[in-house]
Amino acid sequence: MSRQSIRLFAAGWFLSACLSTAAYYIIPSEPSSENTQVPERIPPETESTPDIETAVHFLEDEGYKVVEAEEFDEIKNTEGNKVRSILHIEEGMSSDDVADLLQELEIIEDAGDFANKLENSGKTTAIKTGTYKLHNQMNHQEVIAQITN
């Protein structure tokens, strides 16, 4: 093969690649019937006014959790009291510094009690530097586990 024929061969492959790419992006594709899922419809006689039991079963089948109004209010009130904070532990901070910072962020109520539990667990030197997302409904053991792992 001569140089000229190799160049023509390469130019042909390049041209076919360009044309294939252009066709792929320009010509609209039709969705195939195999990939299209049609959701099941509720029968027409119940479509306009489903009873509560049917609606609950439908929602649960779709992966939703249905709760009573009182339970929802309880969940909402519980979440409403949650204080979320981001704790940033820097190199050189002592366990007492971390405990004081946690108390400032309202994650714990008593820094001294937390420091004692941290010392009793033997993890005062295992605190890792970094940034942690915490909330005030975590117990001391959960906070200790998060900042030492």
C-alpha positions in Angstrom: 0.0 0.0 0.0 1.2 3.4 -0.9 1.1 6.5 1.3 -1.7 7.9 -0.8 -3.9 4.9 -0.4 -3.4 4.8 3.4 -4.4 8.5 3.6 -7.5 7.9 1.5 -8.4 5.0 3.6 -8.0 7.1 6.8 -10.0 10.0 5.3 -12.8 7.5 4.4 -13.0 6.3 8.0 -12.9 9.9 9.3 -15.7 10.9 6.9 -17.9 8.0 7.9 -17.4 8.8 11.6 -18.4 12.4 11.0 -21.5 11.4 9.1 -22.5 8.9 11.7 -22.1 11.4 14.5 -24.1 14.0 12.6 -26.9 11.6 11.9 -27.0 10.5 15.5 -27.5 14.1 16.8 -29.6 15.5 14.0 -32.1 12.7 13.1 -34.7 12.3 15.9 -35.0 8.8 17.2 -38.4 7.2 17.9 -38.8 5.7 21.4 -39.0 2.0 21.3 -42.0 0.2 22.7 -39.8 -2.1 24.8 -38.4 0.8 26.9 -41.7 2.7 27.3 -43.7 1.7 30.4 -47.3 2.7 30.5 -48.5 3.1 34.1 -51.5 1.1 35.1 -54.6 3.2 35.3 -57.3 3.0 37.9 -60.4 1.5 36.4 -62.7 4.3 34.9 -65.5 3.6 37.4 -63.3 4.5 40.4 -61.0 7.0 38.7 -63.1 10.1 39.6 -63.6 9.4 43.3 -61.5 6.6 44.8 -62.3 5.6 48.3 -59.7 6.2 51.0 -58.7 2.5 51.2 -58.1 2.3 47.5 -56.0 5.6 47.5 -53.9 4.3 50.5 -53.2 1.0 48.8 -52.3 2.8 45.5 -49.9 5.1 47.3 -48.3 2.3 49.3 -47.9 0.3 46.1 -46.1 3.2 44.6 -43.7 3.3 47.6 -45.2 6.1 49.6 -45.9 6.0 53.4 -49.3 7.1 54.5 -49.7 8.4 58.0 -52.6 9.8 60.0 -52.8 13.5 60.6 -51.9 13.2 64.3 -48.8 11.1 63.5 -47.7 13.6 60.9 -48.1 16.5 63.4 -46.0 14.6 65.9 -43.3 13.9 63.3 -43.4 17.6 62.2 -43.1 18.8 65.8 -40.2 16.4 66.5 -38.3 17.6 63.3 -39.1 21.2 64.2 -37.1 21.0 67.4 -34.1 19.5 65.7 -31.1 21.8 65.6 -28.7 20.9 62.8 -25.2 22.1 62.8 -21.9 21.6 61.1 -19.0 20.9 63.3 -15.5 21.7 62.0 -12.7 20.1 64.0 -9.3 21.5 63.3 -5.9 20.0 64.0 -4.6 20.8 67.5 -8.1 21.0 69.1 -8.3 19.2 72.5 -11.3 17.0 73.5 -12.4 19.8 75.8 -12.3 22.3 72.9 -14.5 19.9 70.9 -16.9 19.5 73.8 -17.2 23.3 74.3 -17.8 23.8 70.6 -20.5 21.1 70.6 -22.2 22.9 73.5 -22.0 26.2 71.7 -23.6 24.6 68.6 -26.4 23.3 70.9 -25.6 19.7 69.9 -25.0 18.7 73.6 -26.3 20.3 76.8 -23.3 19.8 79.1 -19.7 20.0 77.8 -18.3 18.5 81.0 -20.6 15.5 80.8 -19.7 14.9 77.2 -15.9 15.2 77.9 -16.3 12.6 80.7 -18.1 10.2 78.4 -15.5 10.7 75.7 -12.7 10.0 78.3 -14.6 6.9 79.7 -14.9 5.5 76.1 -11.1 5.9 75.7 -11.5 7.9 72.5 -10.1 11.3 73.6 -7.1 10.8 71.3 -9.2 9.3 68.5 -11.0 12.5 67.4 -10.5 13.1 63.7 -10.1 16.5 62.1 -12.8 17.3 59.6 -16.3 18.6 59.1 -19.3 16.8 60.5 -23.0 17.2 60.1 -24.7 16.8 63.5 -28.0 17.5 65.2 -29.1 17.9 68.8 -31.2 14.7 68.9 -28.1 12.6 68.7 -27.0 11.0 71.9 -23.4 11.3 73.2 -22.4 7.9 71.9 -23.6 8.7 68.3 -21.6 12.0 68.4 -18.5 10.2 69.7 -18.9 7.5 67.0 -19.2 10.1 64.3 -16.2 12.3 65.3 -13.9 9.4 66.0 -14.5 7.2 62.9 
